[in-house]
């Protein structure tokens, strides 16, 4: 009876991404088949497992903003991590170069070296993200603090984790910043600033949608949280184009919970006819 193959071999992967998806994101799609070949080889199977450890160390940081914050603030700890990643690759390369020569058809050692070289490029890209992120955060903060209060501009792990998904539970990319404007008048300026900074923009209300509409799809993305925009007016009769009689209307900002609108309408003798399942959202 053969042993059951492990479904996941990349350590620290507590996400919905499979090993295949992680390798494609980090190294590219052709490398997935190559790693499968190495994993099944007696001589390079250990190197493949070591490579998974390297990918796991990077992946857990890439998917955990709290670890990112720690490494952004502690350059010594970041350098130790990068050194450890390169050390593992040195071992992989040493094993591949020291392997005995075999038939020309068996080129797994060369494949291991190719994978190690590509992974070293991925490590350099991973390492460069941290200084680039520091520079980007400073640019964003300097620009947005002229528009809204400083404490409305959030880069911390809690803010980013809270806005990586909505009720759909899709988790694709983490936003680089979450902005919580105090008024509608700030929105236009914030949007213009994000465009200048070349940030993708996600408007977000309560995050109750099931379609992934509030989920960032690119790494350099700003989420504009509108929950604080909760001004609610009174019911007013207005004449609108195409309707002969005046109709009851109410002005509400985007952060207003539906139940508040229903209660305001009821107090004025009207019914705000909406799906009752959305009353609290």
N, C-alpha and C positions, 0 to 999 in steps of 0.2 A: 504494500500500500504506500503510495507516494505521499509525501508531506504536502499539506495544503499551502499554496503560495500565499505569502503575506499580501494583503490588499494594499497596505500602505507601508512604505519603508523610509520615507523621509521623516525624520524625527521632528517633534514639536509642531506637527501640522494639526492644529485643532480647528481648521477651517473646512469649508465644504469643497475646497479644491483637491482634486486627486493628484497623485504623484505625476501623472502625465501632464496635467494642466500646469502644475508648478514648473516642471522642466521646460515646457514650451514657453512659458512666460519669461523664464530666466535665461535659457540657452537657445531657444528656437526649436521648431517642430522636428527637424531632421535628427536632432540629438536624442529624442525619445527612443527611436528604434536602435540607435547606437548603444545607448545605455542598456537596453534590454539584452543586446548581444553580449555585452561585457558581464552583465549580471549572471548570465547562464554559463559563463566560462569558468573552469576550475582555477585558471591562473589569474583572471582579472576580477573575479567575483568580489573579492575583498576590497579591491580598489573602487568598485562600483558602490559598495556600502559606505566607504569613506567619503566618496563624492556626495552621496545622499546626506551625510552628516554636514558637509559644508553647505549644501543647499538648504538644509533644515535650519542651520544657524542664521543664515541670511533671511530665510522666509519668515521665521518667527519674529524678527525685528521689523520686516516690511509690513507685517500684518498686525503689529501691536504698537499703537501710538505711544503708549506709556514707556515701552522700551526705547522708542525713538527719542522721546523727550529726555530720558536718562542719558543716552549716548550723545545727544546734542549738547547737553550741559557738562558732560564729563569726557573731555577729549582723551584723557589717559586710558579710560576704559574702552573707548572706541578703538584706539590704537592697539590695545591688547587683543581685542576681538579680531581685527584685521590681520594681525600677526599670526594668530592661531589658525585662521582660515588658510593663509598662505602656507603655513607649516604643514597642514594636512595635504595640500596639493603637492608640496615638495616630496612627501612620502609616496604619493601616488606616482609621481614622475620617476622617483628613484626605483620603485618596484618595477615599473614598465621598462626602464632603461637597463635594469639588471636582469631581466628575464632571459633565459636561454633562447638561442635562435631556433626557430622551427621552420616548417615549410612556408613557402611564400603565400600559400592560401590562408594561413592562420596569421592575421595581422592585428590581433586584439591588442597587442602592446602598443602599436602605433595608434590605434583607435583610442586607447586610454590616454595617450599623450595629447591627442587632438582634443579630447574632452577636457583634460586638465587645462590646456591653453585657453579654451573658450571660457571655462569657469573662472580662470584668473582674470580675464577681461570683465566678467560679470562681477567679480569682487571689487575691481577698481571702480566700476560703475556704481556699485553699492556704496563704496567708501566716499565717492565724490558727491553722493546725494546729500550728505550731512552739511558740508560747507555751503553747497548750493541752496539748501533749504534755509540755512541761517540767513543768507543774503536775501532770499525771496521773502522771508518773514519780515525782515527789517524794511524792505521796500513796501510791502503791503501795509504794515503798521504805520509807516511814515505817511503814506497816502491817505489811508482811511481815518486816521486820528484827526484829520482836518475836517471830517464830515460828521463823525459820530463820536460818542464818548469812548475813551480808551478801553473801558471794561466791557464794551460791546463787541470788541475785536478779540476773538478767541482762537488760540493755536493749541491749547492744551489737549492732552489725551482724552479727557472726559468729553469735551465738546466734540471732538472729531469722531470718537466712538459712537456718541449719541446721534450723529448725523450721517453715518455710513450706510444706514438702511432705513426703510420705512416698514409698514406692516407686511410688505411682501417678503421681507427678510432677505432680499437680494443684497449682497455685499461685494461690490466690484472694486471700487477705489475709495480711499479715504479723502475727505476734503482737506485742502491745505489750511483753510481758515473758515470759521463760522462767524457770521456777522449778525448781530441782533439789533437792528435799528430801532430808535425810540419813536419815530414818526414817519408818516408817509412821505413827508418832504425830503427825507434823507435818501429814500430809495433810488431816485433818479441819479443822484450824485454817486451813490455807491456802485450802481450798475455801470456808469460811465468810467469810474475809477477801475473797476474790475476789467473792463474792456481794454483800458490803457495798459494794465498790468498783464494782459493776455491770459486772463483766468477764465475758465468756463464758469457759468453761473447756474446755480440750482435754486429756484425759489421754493421755500418750504413752509408749510403751515404746521399742522399738528403731527404730521408724519403718519397719518392713519391710512394712507392710500395703499391699495393692494396691487398696483400696476408698476411699481418701481419708479414712479415719477419724481420722487425726491432722492433718488440714489445717484451719486456721482459716478460717471463713467470714465473720467480722465483723472490723472493724478494731480494736476494743477487746477483745482476747482474750488470755487468759493460758494458756500451755502449761505443764502440770505434767509434767516429765520424771521418769519413775520408774526410770530405769536404775540408779541407785545403791542401790535397794532390793533387795539381792541375798542376803539371809539365807536359808540352806537348812538344814533340820533333818535328823534321821535318820529312817529308815523305822520306823514304829510301828504295831503292830496295834491297831486300834480297833473297837469295836462301834458300828455306825451303824444308824439306824432302817430297818426293812424288810429287813435282811440278817441271817440267823441266825448265821453265823460271823463272827468278827473278820476284818477286811480290812486289808491293808497300806496305810498312808497316809504321806504326807510333807508337812510344812509348808514352803512356799517363798514368798518375797516376789515381788512382781510383776516385779521386774527380773531374776529368775533365768533364765539361758539354759537351754533345754530339755535340751541335752546333759548338763548337770550333774545334772539330775534323773534322766536315764536311767542315768548312771554310778553314782549313789548307789543307785538301785534294783537295778542289776546286782550291786553289791557286797554287797547284802543277799539275793541269790538270786532277784530278781524281774525282770520286764521291764516297762518303762514304754512301753506300746504307743501310739506317736504317729506321725504322718506324718513320715518321716525327713527330708523336705525342710525341716522347721522346726527341726531339731536345733540349728542354730547361732544361732537367733533367740530 
